[in-house]
């Protein structure tokens, strides 16, 4: 039986999330530039790059970017958008990236972490980040804030896009935030997808980043470098470096 992320990050994902645009990614990345403190031309790995929005934004700031993702569909969309072929696109699992590096920075953006049921798999992603970084290399993990999500989860929403109806149901369950997405169109059988992210908190990250040889330099609650506040911050963003 395939994992949820092998099914969900396909052609319908592009329909459900097509409102996420390149300009939004550019603004998010612009806010992060000062955190990385990297020279122009530095090699940056976008781990779980999806359709490549952030990779192309990083490239526009003068970095040499490699984007890695498991989904062939999303990588095909990234290659389509990258008409000048400026980014190196690679298919790979975040737990076992088919690259040797080293990179000056590894970024994991827009909650592309916590996908796995077994914590050992999530820990393995951190070890891969360590392996791929050069000594002193920088990292960013841009994650949801579990406390905010638990307090503000929207149980149900619906929207239409032309003839397509998108129904989304969300719940907190077994330590995960889970979402079921149903796509409905006249004359077609409903398409159903599941997504989940493990609600890993600040202490979990600090413990396992340290175990993985990654030092935390700053923790932010948003892209504007606001301090992390458990009850109020929408994001939980770790910025740091490989220390060993």
C-alpha positions as CSV (number, residue, x, y, z in Angstrom):
1,X,0.0,0.0,0.0
2,X,1.4,3.4,-1.0
3,X,2.0,6.1,1.5
4,X,-0.3,9.2,1.5
5,X,2.4,11.5,0.1
6,X,2.9,9.2,-2.9
7,X,-0.7,9.5,-3.8
8,X,-1.4,13.1,-2.8
9,X,1.4,15.0,-4.6
10,X,0.1,14.3,-8.1
11,X,-1.9,16.2,-10.8
12,X,-4.8,17.0,-8.5
13,X,-2.4,18.6,-6.0
14,X,-1.6,21.2,-8.7
15,X,-5.4,22.0,-8.9
16,X,-5.9,22.2,-5.1
17,X,-2.9,24.4,-4.5
18,X,-2.6,26.4,-7.7
19,X,-3.4,29.6,-5.7
20,X,0.2,29.4,-4.2
21,X,2.1,31.6,-6.6
22,X,5.7,32.5,-7.4
23,X,5.3,36.0,-6.1
24,X,4.3,34.7,-2.6
25,X,7.3,32.4,-2.6
26,X,9.6,35.3,-3.6
27,X,8.4,37.4,-0.7
28,X,8.9,34.5,1.8
29,X,12.4,33.8,0.5
30,X,13.3,37.5,0.5
31,X,12.5,37.5,4.2
32,X,14.9,34.6,4.8
33,X,18.0,36.0,2.9
34,X,19.5,37.7,5.9
35,X,19.1,34.6,8.0
36,X,21.3,32.5,5.7
37,X,24.2,35.0,5.5
38,X,25.5,33.5,2.3
39,X,27.5,35.0,-0.6
40,X,26.1,35.2,-4.1
41,X,26.7,32.0,-6.0
42,X,26.5,29.8,-2.9
43,X,25.1,26.3,-3.5
44,X,21.7,25.8,-1.8
45,X,19.6,22.7,-1.6
46,X,15.8,23.1,-1.5
47,X,14.8,19.8,0.2
48,X,11.2,18.9,-0.8
49,X,10.9,21.6,-3.4
50,X,7.5,20.6,-4.7
51,X,6.6,22.6,-7.9
52,X,9.7,24.7,-7.4
53,X,8.4,28.1,-6.3
54,X,10.9,28.6,-3.5
55,X,13.8,27.1,-5.5
56,X,13.2,29.6,-8.3
57,X,12.9,32.4,-5.8
58,X,16.3,31.4,-4.3
59,X,17.8,31.3,-7.7
60,X,16.6,34.8,-8.4
61,X,18.6,36.0,-5.4
62,X,21.8,34.7,-7.0
63,X,22.2,31.3,-5.4
64,X,23.1,28.1,-7.3
65,X,20.0,26.0,-6.5
66,X,19.2,22.3,-6.5
67,X,15.6,21.3,-5.8
68,X,14.8,17.7,-4.6
69,X,11.4,16.2,-4.4
70,X,9.9,12.7,-4.5
71,X,7.0,13.6,-6.8
72,X,7.6,13.3,-10.5
73,X,4.5,15.3,-11.2
74,X,5.6,18.3,-9.1
75,X,9.1,18.1,-10.6
76,X,7.7,18.2,-14.1
77,X,5.7,21.3,-13.2
78,X,8.9,22.8,-11.7
79,X,10.8,22.1,-14.9
80,X,8.0,23.6,-16.9
81,X,8.0,26.8,-14.9
82,X,11.8,26.9,-15.0
83,X,11.9,27.6,-18.7
84,X,15.5,29.0,-18.6
85,X,16.7,25.7,-16.9
86,X,18.4,27.6,-14.1
87,X,17.7,25.2,-11.3
88,X,19.0,21.6,-11.0
89,X,15.9,19.4,-10.4
90,X,16.5,16.0,-8.8
91,X,14.0,13.2,-7.8
92,X,14.7,11.8,-4.4
93,X,13.3,10.8,-1.0
94,X,14.2,13.4,1.8
95,X,15.4,10.4,4.0
96,X,17.9,9.3,1.4
97,X,18.8,12.1,-1.0
98,X,20.7,10.9,-4.1
99,X,23.3,13.7,-3.8
100,X,26.6,14.0,-2.0
101,X,26.9,17.8,-1.6
102,X,28.2,19.5,0.2
103,X,25.9,22.5,0.1
104,X,26.4,25.9,1.8
105,X,22.7,25.7,2.9
106,X,19.8,23.3,3.0
107,X,16.3,24.7,3.3
108,X,13.1,22.8,4.1
109,X,10.3,25.2,3.6
110,X,6.5,25.6,3.9
111,X,5.9,22.6,6.2
112,X,7.7,19.9,4.2
113,X,8.6,18.0,7.4
114,X,6.8,15.6,9.8
115,X,5.2,13.5,7.0
116,X,6.1,10.1,8.5
117,X,4.4,8.0,11.2
118,X,7.7,6.8,12.6
119,X,9.8,9.4,14.4
120,X,12.9,7.6,13.2
121,X,12.1,8.6,9.7
122,X,11.7,12.2,10.7
123,X,15.0,12.1,12.6
124,X,16.6,10.6,9.5
125,X,15.7,13.7,7.5
126,X,17.7,15.8,10.0
127,X,20.7,13.4,9.6
128,X,20.5,13.8,5.8
129,X,20.5,17.6,6.2
130,X,23.6,17.3,8.3
131,X,25.3,15.0,5.7
132,X,24.5,17.3,2.9
133,X,25.8,20.5,4.5
134,X,29.4,21.6,4.5
135,X,30.9,22.2,7.9
136,X,29.4,25.4,9.2
137,X,26.7,25.3,6.5
138,X,23.4,26.9,7.2
139,X,19.9,25.4,7.4
140,X,16.3,26.6,7.6
141,X,13.4,24.5,8.7
142,X,10.1,26.4,8.1
143,X,7.4,24.4,9.9
144,X,3.9,25.0,11.2
145,X,3.5,25.9,14.9
146,X,1.7,22.9,16.5
147,X,0.2,25.0,19.3
148,X,-1.3,27.5,16.9
149,X,-2.6,24.7,14.6
150,X,-4.3,22.9,17.5
151,X,-6.0,26.1,18.7
152,X,-7.1,27.3,15.3
153,X,-7.7,24.3,13.0
154,X,-10.6,24.9,10.6
155,X,-12.6,21.7,10.6
156,X,-14.3,22.1,7.3
157,X,-14.1,24.3,4.2
158,X,-15.4,24.2,0.6
159,X,-14.6,26.2,-2.5
160,X,-15.2,26.0,-6.2
161,X,-12.8,26.5,-9.2
162,X,-14.9,26.4,-12.4
163,X,-16.7,23.1,-12.5
164,X,-14.5,21.7,-9.7
165,X,-15.7,21.6,-6.1
166,X,-12.9,21.2,-3.4
167,X,-14.0,20.0,0.0
168,X,-11.4,19.9,2.8
169,X,-11.9,18.4,6.3
170,X,-9.3,18.9,9.0
171,X,-8.8,17.3,12.4
172,X,-6.3,16.8,15.1
173,X,-5.8,13.1,15.7
174,X,-3.1,10.8,17.2
175,X,-0.6,13.6,17.4
176,X,-1.1,14.7,13.7
177,X,-3.0,17.4,11.9
178,X,-4.8,15.5,9.2
179,X,-6.7,16.7,6.2
180,X,-9.0,14.8,3.8
181,X,-9.5,16.5,0.4
182,X,-12.4,15.5,-1.8
183,X,-12.5,16.8,-5.4
184,X,-16.0,16.6,-7.0
185,X,-16.9,17.1,-10.6
186,X,-20.1,16.3,-12.5
187,X,-19.8,13.1,-14.4
188,X,-16.7,11.9,-12.5
189,X,-16.2,9.8,-9.5
190,X,-15.0,11.8,-6.4
191,X,-11.2,11.8,-5.9
192,X,-10.2,11.6,-2.3
193,X,-6.8,12.4,-0.9
194,X,-5.3,12.4,2.6
195,X,-2.5,14.6,4.0
196,X,-0.9,14.6,7.5
197,X,1.8,16.4,9.4
198,X,3.0,15.2,12.8
199,X,2.7,17.9,15.4
200,X,6.3,18.1,16.4
201,X,7.1,20.9,18.9
202,X,10.0,23.2,19.7
203,X,11.5,20.8,22.2
204,X,11.4,17.8,19.8
205,X,13.3,19.8,17.2
206,X,15.8,21.2,19.6
207,X,16.6,17.7,20.9
208,X,16.9,16.0,17.6
209,X,18.7,18.8,15.8
210,X,21.3,18.7,18.4
211,X,21.6,14.9,18.2
212,X,22.0,15.3,14.4
213,X,24.9,17.7,14.8
214,X,22.9,20.8,13.9
215,X,23.0,23.9,16.1
216,X,20.1,26.3,16.3
217,X,21.0,29.9,16.1
218,X,17.5,31.4,16.0
219,X,13.8,30.5,16.3
220,X,11.2,32.7,14.6
221,X,7.4,32.7,14.6
222,X,7.0,34.2,11.1
223,X,8.8,35.2,7.9
224,X,9.3,38.7,9.3
225,X,11.7,37.3,12.0
226,X,9.1,37.8,14.7
227,X,10.0,36.0,17.9
228,X,8.4,32.6,18.4
229,X,5.4,32.7,20.7
230,X,3.7,29.3,21.2
231,X,0.2,30.6,21.5
232,X,0.3,33.3,18.8
233,X,2.9,32.5,16.1
234,X,1.7,30.8,12.9
235,X,5.1,29.4,12.1
236,X,7.9,27.6,13.9
237,X,11.1,28.4,11.9
238,X,14.5,27.1,12.9
239,X,17.7,28.7,11.5
240,X,21.1,27.2,12.3
241,X,24.2,25.6,11.1
242,X,26.1,22.3,10.9
243,X,28.4,22.3,13.9
244,X,30.2,19.0,13.5
